[in-house]
């Protein structure tokens, strides 16, 4: 079983990351959420919910957005870790993080 995370910044600007099931299985949902929370804070992301509650989907989208397209374009270690943590947080074999439309599908 494998996992695929695609991060989209609009148009044809899509970056796909393939992960082995063993990589994802080795990361707990708590570890993934903690990493996303840390990145959310370090990148100084703005919560999309005015009440201040930040859902995991919002964190994934905001971290991708504030992390910037260049990290994904270069296929950096950070981008690979983002893909791993996103897959582990949601436990989805295929996911599409559409930053432009602010949707995870």
C-alpha positions as CSV (number, residue, x, y, z in Angstrom):
1,X,0.0,0.0,0.0
2,X,1.3,3.5,-0.8
3,X,0.3,7.0,-0.2
4,X,0.2,10.0,-2.6
5,X,0.0,13.6,-1.5
6,X,-0.4,16.2,-4.2
7,X,0.1,19.9,-3.3
8,X,-1.5,22.3,-5.8
9,X,-0.8,26.1,-6.1
10,X,-3.1,26.7,-9.0
11,X,-2.9,26.0,-12.7
12,X,-0.4,23.3,-13.7
13,X,1.6,24.0,-10.6
14,X,1.2,20.6,-8.9
15,X,3.8,18.7,-6.7
16,X,3.3,15.1,-6.0
17,X,4.9,13.1,-3.2
18,X,4.8,9.3,-3.1
19,X,5.2,7.7,0.3
20,X,5.6,4.1,1.4
21,X,3.0,2.7,3.8
22,X,5.8,1.9,6.3
23,X,6.8,5.6,6.4
24,X,3.2,6.6,7.2
25,X,2.6,3.8,9.7
26,X,5.7,4.8,11.6
27,X,4.1,8.2,12.4
28,X,1.3,8.6,14.8
29,X,-1.6,11.0,14.3
30,X,-0.4,12.8,17.5
31,X,3.2,13.2,16.1
32,X,1.8,14.5,12.8
33,X,-0.5,17.0,14.5
34,X,2.3,18.2,16.8
35,X,4.6,18.7,13.8
36,X,1.8,20.6,11.9
37,X,1.1,22.7,15.0
38,X,4.7,23.6,15.4
39,X,5.1,24.6,11.7
40,X,1.8,26.5,11.9
41,X,3.2,28.6,14.8
42,X,6.7,29.0,13.4
43,X,5.4,30.1,10.0
44,X,3.1,32.6,11.8
45,X,0.0,31.3,10.0
46,X,-3.3,33.1,10.5
47,X,-6.2,30.9,11.6
48,X,-9.0,30.8,9.1
49,X,-11.6,30.5,11.9
50,X,-12.2,33.8,13.7
51,X,-13.0,31.9,16.9
52,X,-9.4,30.7,17.0
53,X,-10.1,26.9,16.8
54,X,-7.7,25.4,14.2
55,X,-8.7,22.2,12.6
56,X,-6.2,19.8,11.1
57,X,-7.4,20.5,7.6
58,X,-6.8,24.3,8.2
59,X,-3.4,23.5,9.6
60,X,-2.4,21.5,6.5
61,X,-3.7,24.1,4.1
62,X,-2.1,27.0,6.0
63,X,1.3,25.3,6.5
64,X,1.4,24.6,2.8
65,X,0.5,28.2,1.9
66,X,2.8,29.9,4.4
67,X,5.6,27.4,3.8
68,X,5.5,28.6,0.2
69,X,5.5,27.0,-3.2
70,X,9.3,27.1,-3.6
71,X,9.7,24.4,-1.0
72,X,7.5,22.0,-2.9
73,X,8.9,23.0,-6.3
74,X,12.4,22.1,-5.0
75,X,11.2,18.8,-3.5
76,X,12.9,19.8,-0.3
77,X,13.1,17.6,2.8
78,X,10.6,20.0,4.5
79,X,8.1,19.4,1.6
80,X,8.5,15.6,1.9
81,X,8.0,15.8,5.7
82,X,4.9,18.0,5.1
83,X,3.5,15.2,2.8
84,X,4.3,12.5,5.3
85,X,2.8,14.4,8.3
86,X,-0.3,15.3,6.3
87,X,-0.9,11.7,5.2
88,X,-0.4,10.5,8.7
89,X,-2.7,13.1,10.3
90,X,-5.6,12.3,8.0
91,X,-4.7,8.6,7.2
92,X,-5.6,9.0,3.6
93,X,-3.9,7.0,0.8
94,X,-4.5,9.8,-1.7
95,X,-4.9,13.4,-0.9
96,X,-4.9,16.7,-2.8
97,X,-4.0,19.8,-0.9
98,X,-5.3,22.6,-3.1
99,X,-3.7,25.8,-1.6
100,X,-5.3,28.1,-4.2
101,X,-8.8,26.9,-3.5
102,X,-8.1,26.2,0.2
103,X,-9.5,22.7,0.0
104,X,-8.2,19.3,0.9
105,X,-9.7,16.5,-1.1
